Amino acid sequence: MKKEMEELIVKSFFEKNVQERVLHELFSSKKRNHALNRLCHEYQRMLKGKYMIEIPPPNSDPQDIYELLINNGADKKCYSLSYNEKIDGKELPLQEALEHAVGFGFPSIISCVPGELAYFEAEQGFGSPPRYILKRSKMN
């Protein structure tokens, strides 16, 4: 786990009123899942809507999402916050992270350009889960 990377993700994409709580939970081994769980049903309250760009269906192919992120300036390496323990708290190749996150059924945030570009997949309910690019410019 990279504390400074997780702090940057939270401060960049989470609403100000929940940042302190989410960071406290992420940095606690006993409460980390609480922070990730908040992204299941409350992600629209947790994440800054002005930076969320929904990826329209069909959107379930990790390769298509990879290409979309690369076209938006993504690095080939990324950092993941995820319910999937194989990628949570790890820096790894973007393509590998997407293969583990897309369709997993539970939330993931994959940071592609620290503080500027990320991929978010919500919990799967009925049909495919909501999928978003989280994007902000350096000016915001």
Secondary structure, 3 states (H helix, E strand, C coil): CCHHHHHHHHHHHECHHHHHHHHHHHCCCCCHHHHHHHHHHCHHHHECHHHEEECCCCCCCHHHHHHHHHHCCCCCEEEEEECCCCCCCEEEEHHHHHHHHCCCCCCEEEEEECCCEEEEECCCCCCCCCEEEEECCCCC
